[in-house]
Amino acid sequence: MVIHTWTKWLRAICQAVDQALRGTSELPPYGSGSVQRQEPPISRSAKYTFYKDPRLKDATYDGRWFSGKPHGRGVLKWSDGKMYSGMFRNGLEDGYGEYRIPNKALNKEDHYVGHWKEGKMCGQGVYSYASGEVFEGCFQDNMRHGHGLLRSGKLTSSSPSMFIGQWVMDKKAGYGVFDDITRGEKYMGMWQDDVCQGNGVVVTQFGLYYEGNFHLNKMTGNGVLLSEDDTIYEGEFSDDWTLSGKGILTMPNGDYIEGYFSGEWGSGIKITGTYFKPSLYESDKDRPKVLKLGNLAVPADEKWKAVFDECWRQLGCENPGQGEVGKAWENIAVALTANRRQHRDSPEILSRSHTQTLESLEFIPQHVGAFSVEKYDDIKRYLIKACDTPLHPLGRLMETLVAVYRMTYVGVGANRRLLQEAVKEIKSYLKRIFQLVRFLFPELPEEGSTIPLSAPLPTERKSFCTGKSDSRSESPEPGYVVTSSGLLLPVLLPRLYPPLFMLYALDNDREEDIYWECVLRLNKQPDIALLGFLGVQRKFWPVTLSVLGDTKKVLPTTKDACFASAVECLQQISTTFTPSDKLKVIQHVTIRSSVRSLTRLQNSLTTGLPIQSICYSTIWRLPAVAEKNSLEIRTLCYILVIISESY
């Protein structure tokens, strides 16, 4: 056995010093007492080969030691080629490390990079298999356990696929999404022991949609199948896309067949039943009920439970909402500090601004006194920074939710039938994230509560037309309503907007075509024709305009040289995500400032301008510089005129 430690080196040095002092070349026998024995330091660096330990037999360790055990950073190599490089604690792999295992059959190696605990893979990690599969997610006791993503094969391989969802003891279990790239199908549903088991939804690249029950990877029992042309089958299945039993087949025109079906969809189906053609004079109760999708799909609150459970565990809560708030903030600070230390050794050096952000997130907020709008804004700013930082538990949660959402609704998942499921999923995210936020900030009021404004607003306001006090302006005490949407949508929706927008576009594709056909047709009409189409009274048609007692004719050159800035501003609506942000764009349109300035002018004059004149002077300053927007902008102003007629 070869031992390279400081003990042998220290003993040799002491003997050499003693020999020099004695003036002799003879070494005193060991243990004679002439040389005081020095014990090696408790913490040191050394290299040692194990022989007796069964787990580490013939393995060589080179690194830090503490009390005779590997402790700290080190490298452990086995004789068969396995190697671990990373952190140790009390003789076991513990912390962040890298592990390599040769695979002689494939002449490649398995490679794991991630967290360890007490000698086993535990926590977040990435395992690259010699077969080409890659797993990114949670581990426990050297097994995939928790939320994770498994990539199998490549696009050029024979069977590429991806699974993202929950794992239990190295097997798929719970909710997950499986994308079979070869077959062009995507499954979104429940799993058990590595097979589809329970309710689920399948969509295909050919537009087929199925929701129903699965048993041992097969469509079994009751289900609903829709084709791209809106043909619907509701009934029993015995295998994938195989109808077997009682059901109802509804045609796109409303005709339907009720009876017994057998055969594979698209390959010829045998039917024994009755054909029905609904009459226009049938009562609503005699007609078949309109199909409502989602009844056989997995409820939104049951999806991605492992993702939220992991976030709660990082905060020190075994169950949602059950834990100490102070302990949760301590865990956040510890996690941020540990991740910062880990990233110091990575090639990606943290920027100074990023470092300052992490330091500010480590601060535990202390709120005293009554909850106010200012404190609400502080929470909102904290959430924005936390969700932009993957090292923060909330940032990690947000990053994972974005990944699973895009994995579900991009590619084959971009199916118009999935729109309602996608919307329900976002609402579920908001509810569950809001629960986390209220746990971290207990003073935050519950959903629907009102935060009183710091300075109360006046209860009366002047009428827009007369300038007199308006008794109708009485309203409840002003305040800010707390909602999960208002707090979290500005953070969440921009990340999920692309796939959600695509689903809305696909679902409204036909209406969109009809809309633009009408827009292009109406946009060719003159303004007078549009006023008549909108039902504006002729006395308000802008043939002439009275300004300070002078009658002026509205010239085409006048109305065409209108707000280019208004069009540019309204075009920014498509770049915003939340409803409040879209309303802010409209609020900043130059029309509004023009109306305000004219209103101030009206109030300063004794005669006053009619409200209709203000509206029309605004309308004819609108430009027609953007063909796609000119009609909408003009229509918006005409609606303003119609509203003004009620004064």
C-alpha positions as CSV (number, residue, x, y, z in Angstrom):
1,M,0.0,0.0,0.0
2,V,1.4,3.4,-1.0
3,I,0.4,6.3,1.3
4,H,1.4,9.8,0.4
5,T,0.5,12.0,3.4
6,W,2.0,14.7,5.3
7,T,2.7,12.3,8.2
8,K,5.6,10.6,6.5
9,W,7.0,13.9,5.2
10,L,6.7,15.6,8.7
11,R,8.4,12.7,10.4
12,A,11.3,12.8,7.9
13,I,11.8,16.6,8.4
14,C,11.8,16.2,12.2
15,Q,14.4,13.4,12.0
16,A,16.6,15.5,9.7
17,V,16.5,18.4,12.0
18,D,17.4,16.2,15.0
19,Q,20.2,14.6,13.1
20,A,21.6,18.0,12.2
21,L,21.5,19.1,15.8
22,R,23.2,15.9,17.0
23,G,26.0,16.3,14.4
24,T,25.7,12.7,13.4
25,S,24.5,10.9,10.3
26,E,22.9,8.1,12.2
27,L,19.1,8.2,12.6
28,P,17.7,7.5,16.0
29,P,15.3,4.5,16.2
30,Y,11.6,5.4,15.8
31,G,9.9,5.8,19.2
32,S,13.1,6.4,21.1
33,G,11.7,9.7,22.3
34,S,14.6,11.8,21.0
35,V,12.3,13.3,18.4
36,Q,9.0,14.6,19.6
37,R,6.2,13.1,17.5
38,Q,4.1,15.6,15.6
39,E,0.5,14.7,14.7
40,P,-0.6,15.7,11.2
41,P,-3.1,18.6,11.0
42,I,-6.8,17.8,11.2
43,S,-7.5,19.5,7.8
44,R,-5.0,18.8,5.0
45,S,-4.6,17.8,1.4
46,A,-3.4,14.3,0.6
47,K,-3.5,11.4,-1.8
48,Y,-4.5,7.9,-0.7
49,T,-5.5,4.6,-2.2
50,F,-8.2,2.6,-0.5
51,Y,-8.0,-1.2,-0.1
52,K,-10.3,-2.4,2.6
53,D,-13.4,-0.2,2.1
54,P,-15.8,-2.3,-0.1
55,R,-17.3,0.8,-1.8
56,L,-14.0,2.4,-2.5
57,K,-11.8,-0.7,-3.1
58,D,-8.7,0.1,-5.2
59,A,-10.0,3.7,-5.6
60,T,-7.5,6.6,-5.2
61,Y,-8.6,9.9,-3.7
62,D,-6.7,13.1,-4.1
63,G,-8.0,16.2,-2.4
64,R,-8.9,17.7,1.0
65,W,-9.2,15.6,4.2
66,F,-10.7,16.3,7.6
67,S,-10.3,14.1,10.6
68,G,-9.0,11.3,8.3
69,K,-11.9,11.4,5.9
70,P,-12.3,13.0,2.5
71,H,-13.9,16.4,3.1
72,G,-14.0,19.3,0.7
73,R,-13.0,19.4,-2.9
74,G,-11.3,16.3,-4.4
75,V,-11.1,13.7,-7.1
76,L,-11.9,10.0,-6.6
77,K,-10.8,7.5,-9.3
78,W,-11.7,3.8,-9.4
79,S,-9.6,1.1,-11.1
80,D,-12.3,0.3,-13.6
81,G,-12.3,3.9,-14.9
82,K,-15.1,5.5,-12.9
83,M,-14.2,9.0,-11.7
84,Y,-15.9,11.5,-9.4
85,S,-14.7,15.1,-9.2
86,G,-16.4,17.5,-6.8
87,M,-17.3,18.0,-3.1
88,F,-17.0,15.5,-0.3
89,R,-18.4,15.6,3.3
90,N,-17.5,13.1,6.0
91,G,-16.0,10.7,3.5
92,L,-18.9,10.7,1.1
93,E,-19.8,12.6,-2.1
94,D,-21.9,15.5,-0.9
95,G,-22.5,18.8,-2.8
96,Y,-21.9,19.6,-6.4
97,G,-19.9,17.1,-8.4
98,E,-19.2,15.4,-11.7
99,Y,-19.3,11.6,-12.2
100,R,-18.2,9.5,-15.2
101,I,-18.9,5.8,-15.8
102,P,-17.3,4.1,-18.8
103,N,-19.6,1.9,-20.9
104,K,-17.3,-0.7,-22.7
105,A,-20.2,-2.2,-24.7
106,L,-20.9,1.2,-26.5
107,N,-17.3,2.5,-26.1
108,K,-18.7,5.6,-24.5
109,E,-19.4,6.8,-21.0
110,D,-22.3,7.9,-18.8
111,H,-21.8,11.4,-17.5
112,Y,-23.6,13.0,-14.5
113,V,-23.2,16.6,-13.4
114,G,-25.2,17.8,-10.4
115,H,-25.9,17.6,-6.7
116,W,-25.1,14.7,-4.3
117,K,-26.1,13.9,-0.8
118,E,-24.4,11.3,1.4
119,G,-22.7,9.5,-1.5
120,K,-25.8,9.4,-3.8
121,M,-27.1,11.6,-6.6
122,C,-29.7,13.8,-4.9
123,G,-31.2,17.1,-6.1
124,Q,-30.9,18.8,-9.5
125,G,-28.6,17.3,-12.1
126,V,-28.0,16.3,-15.7
127,Y,-27.3,12.7,-16.6
128,S,-26.1,12.0,-20.1
129,Y,-26.3,8.3,-20.9
130,A,-24.0,6.4,-23.2
131,S,-27.0,5.4,-25.3
132,G,-27.6,9.1,-26.2
133,E,-30.4,9.8,-23.8
134,V,-30.2,12.9,-21.6
135,F,-32.1,13.5,-18.4
136,E,-32.4,16.9,-16.8
137,G,-34.2,17.1,-13.4
138,C,-34.4,15.8,-9.9
139,F,-32.6,12.8,-8.4
140,Q,-33.0,10.9,-5.2
141,D,-30.9,7.9,-4.0
142,N,-29.3,7.6,-7.5
143,M,-32.7,7.5,-9.2
144,R,-34.8,9.9,-11.2
145,H,-37.3,11.2,-8.7
146,G,-39.4,14.4,-9.0
147,H,-39.7,16.6,-12.1
148,G,-37.5,16.0,-15.1
149,L,-37.0,16.1,-18.8
150,L,-35.8,13.0,-20.7
151,R,-34.6,13.4,-24.3
152,S,-34.3,10.1,-26.2
153,G,-32.5,10.0,-29.5
154,K,-32.0,12.8,-32.0
155,L,-34.1,14.0,-35.0
156,T,-32.0,11.8,-37.3
157,S,-32.3,8.7,-35.1
158,S,-34.9,5.9,-35.4
159,S,-37.1,6.9,-32.4
160,P,-36.6,10.5,-31.2
161,S,-38.9,11.5,-28.4
162,M,-39.1,13.8,-25.4
163,F,-40.8,13.4,-22.0
164,I,-41.2,16.1,-19.4
165,G,-43.1,15.4,-16.2
166,Q,-43.0,13.7,-12.9
167,W,-40.8,10.7,-11.9
168,V,-41.1,8.4,-9.0
169,M,-38.3,5.9,-8.2
170,D,-36.8,6.0,-11.7
171,K,-40.2,5.6,-13.4
172,K,-42.7,8.0,-15.1
173,A,-45.6,8.6,-12.7
174,G,-48.1,11.4,-12.3
175,Y,-48.7,14.1,-14.9
176,G,-46.4,14.4,-17.9
177,V,-46.1,15.3,-21.6
178,F,-44.6,12.8,-24.1
179,D,-43.7,14.0,-27.6
180,D,-43.3,11.2,-30.0
181,I,-41.5,12.9,-32.8
182,T,-41.5,9.9,-35.1
183,R,-45.3,9.4,-35.0
184,G,-46.0,13.1,-34.9
185,E,-48.1,12.7,-31.7
186,K,-48.1,14.4,-28.3
187,Y,-49.6,12.9,-25.2
188,M,-50.6,15.1,-22.2
189,G,-51.9,13.1,-19.3
190,M,-51.3,10.8,-16.4
191,W,-48.6,8.1,-16.0
192,Q,-48.0,5.1,-13.8
193,D,-45.0,2.7,-13.8
194,D,-43.7,4.1,-17.1
195,V,-47.0,3.7,-19.0
196,C,-49.9,6.0,-19.9
197,Q,-52.5,5.3,-17.2
198,G,-55.6,7.5,-16.5
199,N,-57.0,10.5,-18.2
200,G,-55.1,12.2,-21.0
201,V,-55.1,14.1,-24.3
202,V,-53.4,13.2,-27.6
203,V,-53.0,15.5,-30.5
204,T,-51.4,14.7,-33.9
205,Q,-49.7,16.6,-36.6
206,F,-52.7,15.8,-38.9
207,G,-55.1,17.7,-36.6
208,L,-56.6,14.8,-34.7
209,Y,-57.6,15.4,-31.1
210,Y,-58.4,12.8,-28.5
211,E,-59.3,13.1,-24.9
212,G,-60.3,10.2,-22.7
213,N,-59.0,7.2,-20.6
214,F,-55.8,5.3,-21.1
215,H,-54.8,1.9,-19.9
216,L,-51.3,0.4,-20.4
217,N,-50.4,3.0,-23.1
218,K,-53.7,2.4,-25.1
219,M,-56.9,4.4,-25.6
220,T,-59.4,2.4,-23.6
221,G,-62.9,3.1,-22.4
222,N,-64.8,6.4,-23.0
223,G,-63.3,9.1,-25.1
224,V,-63.8,11.9,-27.5
225,L,-62.2,12.1,-30.9
226,L,-62.2,15.2,-33.2
227,S,-60.8,15.5,-36.7
228,E,-59.5,18.6,-38.4
229,D,-62.9,19.0,-40.3
230,D,-64.8,19.1,-37.0
231,T,-66.1,15.5,-37.3
232,I,-66.7,14.3,-33.7
233,Y,-66.9,10.8,-32.2
234,E,-68.0,10.4,-28.6
235,G,-68.0,6.8,-27.4
236,E,-65.9,3.8,-26.5
237,F,-62.4,2.8,-27.6
238,S,-60.5,-0.4,-27.3
239,D,-57.0,0.6,-28.7
240,D,-55.2,3.6,-30.2
241,W,-57.6,5.3,-32.6
242,T,-59.8,2.2,-32.6
243,L,-63.5,2.6,-32.1
244,S,-65.2,-0.3,-30.3
245,G,-68.6,0.0,-28.8
246,K,-71.5,2.4,-28.3
247,G,-71.0,6.0,-29.5
248,I,-72.2,9.0,-31.5
249,L,-70.6,10.2,-34.7
250,T,-71.4,13.9,-35.5
251,M,-70.8,15.4,-38.9
252,P,-69.6,19.0,-39.4
253,N,-73.0,19.9,-40.7
254,G,-74.7,18.7,-37.6
255,D,-76.0,15.3,-38.8
256,Y,-75.1,12.5,-36.5
257,I,-75.2,8.7,-36.2
258,E,-75.9,7.0,-33.0
259,G,-75.2,3.3,-32.6
260,Y,-72.3,0.8,-32.3
261,F,-68.9,1.4,-34.0
262,S,-65.9,-0.8,-34.7
263,G,-62.7,-0.2,-36.6
264,E,-59.7,2.1,-36.8
265,W,-60.2,5.7,-37.5
266,G,-59.3,6.6,-41.0
267,S,-59.2,2.9,-42.2
268,G,-62.9,2.2,-42.5
269,I,-65.4,1.9,-39.7
270,K,-68.3,-0.5,-39.4
271,I,-71.4,1.1,-38.0
272,T,-74.7,-0.4,-36.7
273,G,-77.0,2.4,-35.8
274,T,-79.4,5.2,-36.7
275,Y,-78.8,8.3,-38.8
276,F,-80.3,11.6,-37.6
277,K,-80.6,14.8,-39.5
278,P,-81.7,17.7,-37.2
279,S,-84.6,19.8,-38.3
280,L,-84.7,23.5,-38.2
281,Y,-87.9,23.3,-36.3
282,E,-86.6,20.9,-33.5
283,S,-86.6,22.3,-30.0
284,D,-83.2,22.8,-28.3
285,K,-83.9,20.0,-25.9
286,D,-84.3,17.5,-28.8
287,R,-80.9,18.5,-30.4
288,P,-77.7,16.9,-29.2
289,K,-75.8,18.9,-26.7
290,V,-72.9,21.0,-27.8
291,L,-69.6,19.2,-27.1
292,K,-67.5,20.8,-24.3
293,L,-63.9,19.7,-24.4
294,G,-61.8,19.2,-21.3
295,N,-64.1,17.0,-19.2
296,L,-61.9,14.0,-19.8
297,A,-58.6,15.9,-19.6
298,V,-56.4,16.2,-16.5
299,P,-57.6,19.2,-14.4
300,A,-55.2,22.2,-14.6
301,D,-54.5,22.1,-10.8
302,E,-53.3,18.5,-11.1
303,K,-50.7,19.4,-13.7
304,W,-47.0,20.0,-12.7
305,K,-47.5,19.3,-9.0
306,A,-44.0,18.1,-8.7
307,V,-42.7,21.4,-10.0
308,F,-44.5,23.4,-7.3
309,D,-43.7,20.7,-4.6
310,E,-40.0,21.2,-5.3
311,C,-40.3,24.9,-4.9
312,W,-42.1,24.5,-1.5
313,R,-39.4,22.0,-0.4
314,Q,-36.7,24.6,-1.2
315,L,-38.6,27.0,1.1
316,G,-38.5,24.4,3.9
317,C,-42.2,23.3,3.6
318,E,-43.0,19.6,3.2
319,N,-46.6,20.6,2.2
320,P,-47.8,23.8,0.5
321,G,-48.2,26.6,3.0
322,Q,-47.1,24.6,6.0
323,G,-43.9,26.0,7.3
324,E,-42.2,29.0,9.0
325,V,-41.9,32.2,7.0
326,G,-38.6,33.1,8.7
327,K,-37.1,29.7,7.8
328,A,-38.2,30.1,4.2
329,W,-36.4,33.4,3.9
330,E,-33.3,31.9,5.4
331,N,-33.5,29.0,2.9
332,I,-33.7,31.6,0.1
333,A,-30.6,33.4,1.3
334,V,-28.7,30.1,1.7
335,A,-29.7,28.9,-1.7
336,L,-28.6,32.2,-3.4
337,T,-25.3,32.2,-1.5
338,A,-24.6,28.6,-2.4
339,N,-25.4,29.1,-6.0
340,R,-23.2,32.2,-6.2
341,R,-20.3,30.2,-4.8
342,Q,-21.0,27.4,-7.3
343,H,-21.0,29.8,-10.2
344,R,-17.7,31.3,-9.1
345,D,-15.9,28.2,-10.5
346,S,-18.0,28.1,-13.7
347,P,-16.8,29.7,-16.9
348,E,-19.9,32.0,-16.9
349,I,-18.7,34.9,-14.6
350,L,-21.6,36.7,-13.0
351,S,-21.8,40.3,-14.0
352,R,-21.6,43.1,-11.4
353,S,-25.3,44.0,-11.8
354,H,-26.3,40.3,-11.5
355,T,-24.2,40.0,-8.3
356,Q,-25.9,43.1,-6.9
357,T,-29.3,41.7,-7.7
358,L,-28.5,38.5,-5.9
359,E,-27.3,40.4,-2.9
360,S,-30.5,42.4,-2.8
361,L,-32.6,39.2,-3.0
362,E,-30.8,37.8,0.0
363,F,-32.2,40.6,2.1
364,I,-35.1,39.4,4.3
365,P,-37.8,42.1,4.0
366,Q,-39.2,43.6,7.2
367,H,-42.6,45.2,6.9
368,V,-44.2,47.0,9.8
369,G,-47.4,49.0,10.0
370,A,-50.4,48.9,7.8
371,F,-50.2,47.5,4.3
372,S,-50.1,50.1,1.7
373,V,-49.8,50.6,-2.1
374,E,-46.1,51.4,-1.6
375,K,-45.5,48.0,0.1
376,Y,-47.5,46.3,-2.7
377,D,-45.2,47.9,-5.3
378,D,-42.2,46.8,-3.3
379,I,-43.5,43.2,-3.5
380,K,-44.1,43.5,-7.2
381,R,-40.5,44.8,-7.8
382,Y,-39.1,42.0,-5.7
383,L,-41.0,39.4,-7.7
384,I,-39.8,40.9,-11.0
385,K,-36.1,40.6,-9.8
386,A,-36.7,37.1,-8.3
387,C,-38.4,35.7,-11.3
388,D,-35.6,37.0,-13.6
389,T,-33.0,35.1,-11.4
390,P,-32.9,31.3,-12.0
391,L,-30.8,31.0,-8.8
392,H,-33.8,32.1,-6.8
393,P,-36.5,29.4,-6.0
394,L,-39.2,31.6,-7.6
395,G,-37.0,32.2,-10.6
396,R,-36.3,28.5,-10.9
397,L,-40.0,27.8,-10.7
398,M,-40.8,30.4,-13.3
399,E,-38.1,29.0,-15.6
400,T,-39.5,25.5,-15.3
401,L,-43.1,26.5,-15.8
402,V,-42.1,28.3,-19.0
403,A,-40.3,25.2,-20.2
404,V,-43.2,22.8,-19.6
405,Y,-45.7,25.2,-21.1
406,R,-43.7,25.6,-24.3
407,M,-43.1,21.9,-24.4
408,T,-46.8,21.3,-24.2
409,Y,-48.2,23.8,-26.6
410,V,-45.4,24.3,-29.2
411,G,-45.0,22.1,-32.3
412,V,-47.6,19.3,-32.5
413,G,-49.1,20.8,-29.4
414,A,-50.1,24.0,-31.3
415,N,-53.6,22.7,-31.8
416,R,-56.6,25.0,-31.7
417,R,-58.5,22.5,-29.6
418,L,-56.0,23.0,-26.8
419,L,-56.7,26.7,-26.3
420,Q,-59.0,26.4,-23.3
421,E,-56.6,24.0,-21.6
422,A,-53.8,26.4,-22.2
423,V,-55.8,29.3,-20.6
424,K,-56.8,27.1,-17.7
425,E,-53.2,26.1,-17.1
426,I,-52.1,29.8,-16.9
427,K,-54.9,30.5,-14.4
428,S,-53.8,27.6,-12.3
429,Y,-50.2,28.9,-12.4
430,L,-51.4,32.3,-11.1
431,K,-53.4,30.7,-8.3
432,R,-50.5,28.5,-7.1
433,I,-47.8,31.1,-7.5
434,F,-50.0,33.6,-5.6
435,Q,-50.2,31.1,-2.7
436,L,-46.4,31.0,-2.6
437,V,-46.1,34.8,-2.7
438,R,-48.7,35.2,0.2
439,F,-46.7,32.7,2.2
440,L,-43.5,34.7,1.8
441,F,-45.4,38.0,2.3
442,P,-48.1,37.2,4.9
443,E,-49.1,40.9,5.1
444,L,-50.2,40.7,1.4
445,P,-54.1,40.7,1.4
446,E,-55.9,37.8,-0.1
447,E,-57.4,37.7,-3.6
448,G,-60.0,40.5,-4.2
449,S,-59.1,42.6,-1.2
450,T,-58.7,46.4,-1.5
451,I,-55.6,48.3,-0.5
452,P,-56.6,51.9,0.5
453,L,-54.8,54.7,-1.4
454,S,-52.5,56.8,0.6
455,A,-54.2,60.0,-0.4
456,P,-58.0,59.8,-0.8
457,L,-59.4,61.0,-4.1
458,P,-62.1,63.6,-4.3
459,T,-65.6,62.2,-4.4
460,E,-66.9,64.7,-6.9
461,R,-65.7,65.5,-10.4
462,K,-66.8,68.0,-13.0
463,S,-68.9,67.0,-16.0
464,F,-67.0,66.7,-19.2
465,C,-69.6,68.8,-21.1
466,T,-71.0,71.4,-18.6
467,G,-68.1,71.7,-16.2
468,K,-70.5,71.5,-13.3
469,S,-70.4,69.0,-10.4
470,D,-71.7,65.6,-11.4
471,S,-73.6,63.8,-8.7
472,R,-73.3,60.5,-10.7
473,S,-69.6,60.4,-9.9
474,E,-70.1,59.2,-6.4
475,S,-68.3,55.9,-6.0
476,P,-67.0,53.6,-3.3
477,E,-63.9,54.4,-1.3
478,P,-61.0,54.4,-3.8
479,G,-58.3,51.8,-3.5
480,Y,-56.3,49.2,-5.3
481,V,-57.8,45.7,-5.7
482,V,-55.3,42.9,-5.1
483,T,-55.5,40.1,-7.7
484,S,-53.2,37.3,-8.7
485,S,-53.5,38.4,-12.3
486,G,-52.6,42.0,-11.6
487,L,-49.6,41.0,-9.5
488,L,-48.2,38.1,-11.5
489,L,-49.4,38.4,-15.2
490,P,-46.8,41.2,-15.9
491,V,-44.1,38.7,-14.9
492,L,-45.6,35.4,-16.3
493,L,-47.5,36.3,-19.5
494,P,-44.6,37.8,-21.5
495,R,-42.8,34.5,-21.2
496,L,-45.9,32.4,-22.2
497,Y,-47.3,34.9,-24.8
498,P,-45.9,33.3,-28.0
499,P,-47.5,29.8,-27.7
500,L,-50.7,31.3,-26.2
501,F,-51.0,33.8,-29.1
502,M,-50.5,31.1,-31.6
503,L,-53.3,29.0,-30.1
504,Y,-55.6,32.1,-30.2
505,A,-54.6,32.7,-33.8
506,L,-55.3,29.1,-34.8
507,D,-58.7,29.1,-33.0
508,N,-59.8,32.3,-34.7
509,D,-58.3,31.7,-38.1
510,R,-61.6,31.7,-39.9
511,E,-62.9,34.8,-38.1
512,E,-59.6,36.5,-38.8
513,D,-60.0,35.9,-42.6
514,I,-63.5,37.3,-42.6
515,Y,-62.5,40.3,-40.5
516,W,-59.6,41.3,-42.9
517,E,-61.9,40.8,-45.9
518,C,-64.3,43.3,-44.4
519,V,-61.5,45.6,-43.3
520,L,-60.0,45.8,-46.8
521,R,-63.4,46.3,-48.3
522,L,-64.5,49.0,-45.9
523,N,-61.2,50.8,-46.0
524,K,-61.7,51.6,-49.6
525,Q,-64.9,53.6,-48.7
526,P,-64.8,57.3,-48.1
527,D,-65.2,58.7,-44.7
528,I,-68.8,59.9,-45.3
529,A,-69.8,56.4,-46.3
530,L,-68.3,55.1,-43.1
531,L,-70.1,57.6,-41.0
532,G,-73.4,56.5,-42.6
533,F,-72.4,52.9,-42.0
534,L,-71.8,53.6,-38.4
535,G,-75.1,55.4,-38.0
536,V,-73.7,58.8,-37.1
537,Q,-76.4,61.5,-37.4
538,R,-76.0,63.6,-40.5
539,K,-75.9,66.8,-38.5
540,F,-72.6,65.6,-37.1
541,W,-71.0,64.8,-40.4
542,P,-67.8,66.8,-40.8
543,V,-68.6,68.7,-44.0
544,T,-68.0,72.0,-42.2
545,L,-66.5,72.7,-38.8
546,S,-67.3,75.7,-36.6
547,V,-64.2,77.0,-34.8
548,L,-64.6,80.1,-32.6
549,G,-67.7,81.2,-34.6
550,D,-66.1,80.8,-38.0
551,T,-67.4,78.2,-40.3
552,K,-64.6,76.3,-42.0
553,K,-64.8,73.6,-44.7
554,V,-63.0,70.3,-43.9
555,L,-60.6,69.8,-46.7
556,P,-59.3,66.3,-47.7
557,T,-55.7,67.6,-47.3
558,T,-56.6,68.6,-43.7
559,K,-57.9,65.2,-42.6
560,D,-55.2,63.3,-44.4
561,A,-52.4,65.2,-42.7
562,C,-53.3,63.8,-39.3
563,F,-51.6,62.0,-36.5
564,A,-48.9,59.7,-37.7
565,S,-47.9,59.3,-34.1
566,A,-51.3,58.0,-33.2
567,V,-51.0,55.2,-35.7
568,E,-47.5,54.4,-34.6
569,C,-48.6,54.3,-31.0
570,L,-51.6,52.0,-31.7
571,Q,-49.3,49.7,-33.6
572,Q,-47.5,49.1,-30.3
573,I,-50.5,47.3,-28.9
574,S,-49.3,44.0,-30.5
575,T,-46.0,44.4,-28.6
576,T,-47.6,44.4,-25.2
577,F,-49.0,41.3,-23.4
578,T,-51.3,42.1,-20.5
579,P,-54.7,43.9,-20.9
580,S,-53.5,46.7,-18.6
581,D,-50.4,47.3,-20.7
582,K,-52.6,47.4,-23.9
583,L,-54.9,50.0,-22.3
584,K,-51.8,52.0,-21.4
585,V,-50.9,52.1,-25.1
586,I,-54.3,53.5,-26.0
587,Q,-54.1,55.9,-23.1
588,H,-50.9,57.4,-24.5
589,V,-52.3,57.8,-28.0
590,T,-52.0,61.4,-29.1
591,I,-55.7,61.6,-29.6
592,R,-56.2,61.7,-25.9
593,S,-53.8,64.6,-25.4
594,S,-55.4,66.4,-28.2
595,V,-58.9,66.0,-26.7
596,R,-57.5,67.2,-23.3
597,S,-56.0,70.3,-24.9
598,L,-59.2,71.1,-26.7
599,T,-61.2,70.5,-23.5
600,R,-58.9,72.9,-21.6
601,L,-59.5,75.4,-24.4
602,Q,-63.3,74.9,-24.1
603,N,-63.2,75.6,-20.4
604,S,-61.2,78.8,-20.9
605,L,-63.7,80.2,-23.4
606,T,-67.0,81.8,-22.5
607,T,-68.8,80.6,-25.5
608,G,-67.2,77.1,-25.5
609,L,-66.8,74.6,-28.3
610,P,-69.4,71.8,-28.7
611,I,-68.1,68.4,-27.7
612,Q,-68.8,67.1,-31.2
613,S,-66.5,69.8,-32.7
614,I,-63.7,68.6,-30.4
615,C,-64.2,65.0,-31.5
616,Y,-64.3,65.8,-35.2
617,S,-61.3,68.1,-35.0
618,T,-59.5,65.1,-33.5
619,I,-60.9,62.7,-36.1
620,W,-59.7,64.6,-39.0
621,R,-56.2,64.9,-37.6
622,L,-55.9,61.1,-37.8
623,P,-53.7,59.8,-40.6
624,A,-54.4,57.1,-43.0
625,V,-50.7,56.2,-43.2
626,A,-51.1,52.5,-42.2
627,E,-53.6,50.6,-44.3
628,K,-54.0,47.9,-41.8
629,N,-54.7,50.3,-39.0
630,S,-56.4,53.3,-40.6
631,L,-59.9,51.9,-40.5
632,E,-59.6,50.7,-36.9
633,I,-58.3,54.1,-35.8
634,R,-61.0,56.1,-37.6
635,T,-63.7,53.7,-36.2
636,L,-62.3,54.3,-32.7
637,C,-62.8,58.1,-33.2
638,Y,-66.3,57.6,-34.7
639,I,-67.3,55.6,-31.7
640,L,-66.1,58.6,-29.6
641,V,-68.5,60.8,-31.6
642,I,-71.4,58.4,-31.1
643,I,-70.7,58.4,-27.3
644,S,-70.6,62.2,-27.3
645,E,-74.1,62.4,-28.8
646,S,-75.5,61.2,-25.4
647,Y,-74.4,64.4,-23.7
